[in-house]
Amino acid sequence: MNWFYSYMNLPDPKNYQDGVLYFHDTHKLVLHECSELEGLLADAESRGVFQSFGFRPEWEEVLNFFRKAAPHHEREEETLLFPMVAVHVPRVGFQQPNSTFRFLVDGHDALERSMKVLEHDWEVFCNKPRTANELDAAHDMHSEEDARFVSTGRELVALYREHIALEETRVYAIAEKLLSGAEKLQLMDLIRASNGDDAITTILNYEEPQFSDSTYNIIYSPTEAVAEEDSGLYEEEDDEDDQMEL
């Protein structure tokens, strides 16, 4: 058994043939968890962080997602998706082909650093006595810490939404266009090989993604990848509309 999936709630690779679609659906899941975290942060702001931790058991699942499942998704991007897309980058006139990927990897590191602040407070809570009286007194005693926790959590949500929007436009849209059906199948095979054969979870029908920029919306038409002869996608270089702004 692959130990990752004993605590992760990610799409099940066995349900996919198209590796790019798998990554799209994982983004939907991350955005759903961002909305869940946002709701919990509002509760923590109104009643206090430790009180919210004590009365809302959802905190454990949501924080586990961001400290374990989300970083695992980011490593899959770095080791499987980004390298496969980078192979095609020079073919359509990109310059400095590694710079965008390096920027996104640095963004992953920033997300994990922000998460560690929330994780620290959760661990403090888990290791302290939690009587009703102590929970009631915690907010008055630690109002500044509570405000900092809520602010950090909201910054994390904003960072994830902006980061996903960037990846969708600057990597995922490129992958949709440049990877052949055979390559999307190969990408999915690599994902399954790296994760083992254990089921994770079926992707749910989550609400529409929310972004910091309300005008942004991901639009794509997912199709199952089919291995077939090269369709001639690379016979001509795309114009500047298909080039990445670096």
LUMFISE-707761 format. One record per residue (C-alpha): x, y, z. Coordinates in steps of 0.5 Angstrom, whole numbers, plus 500, padded with zeros to 3 digits. Example, Ala and Ser with C-alpha at 12.3 -4.5 7.8 and 13.67 -1.06 7.14 Angstrom:
2
525491516 527498514 
This chain:
246
500500500 502507498 502511505 501517502 493515501 492513508 491521509 490524503 483526499 486527492 483524485 484517484 489516478 485509477 479514474 483517469 486516462 488524461 494526465 492534464 485532466 487529473 491535474 485540472 481536477 486536483 486544482 478544483 479540489 484545492 480551491 474547494 479546500 480554500 473555500 472550506 478554510 475561508 469559512 473556518 477562518 471566519 468562525 475563528 475570527 468571531 469566536 477565537 482560534 482555540 475555541 474554533 479548533 475545539 468546536 469545529 472538528 473540520 479543522 483537522 481535515 482541512 489543515 491536514 489537506 494543506 500540510 500534506 495533500 497540497 504539497 504532494 500535488 505540488 511535488 507531482 507538478 514539479 517532477 511529472 507535469 512541468 518537465 513534460 511541458 518544458 520539453 515542448 516549450 522551445 518548439 513554440 518560441 519560448 525564451 528562457 524555458 525554465 524561468 516560469 517553472 522555477 517561479 512556480 516552484 518557488 511559489 510552492 515553497 512560499 505556500 508551504 512556509 505560510 502553512 507552517 504558521 497555521 500548523 504550529 498553532 494547531 500543534 500548540 492547541 493539540 498539545 494543551 489541555 482543552 477544558 471549556 473554561 480554558 477555551 473560553 479564556 483563550 480568545 481574550 488572552 491571545 487576541 493578537 495571536 488570533 488576529 495574526 493566525 486569521 490574517 495568515 490563513 487568509 493570505 494563504 487562501 489568496 496565495 493558493 487562488 492566485 497561484 492556481 490561476 497562474 498555473 492554469 494559464 501559464 502551464 496547464 493551458 500550454 499542456 492542453 495544447 502541446 501534449 499529444 494524446 499519447 503524452 497525456 496517457 504517459 503522464 497519467 501512467 507516471 502519476 499512477 506509477 509514482 502513487 501506487 495502486 491504492 484508491 484515493 477518492 473520487 473527485 466530487 462535484 465541487 462548487 465553482 472555483 473562486 479566485 482573488 480576481 473575481 473576473 478570472 475563470 478557468 475555461 477548458 473542455 476536458 476530453 479523455 486522452 487517446 493515443 493516436 498518430 501525431 495530429 500535426 500540432 507542431 507543424 507550424 509555430 504558434 503566433 505570439 498569442 501562444 507564447 508565455 509572458 516571462 
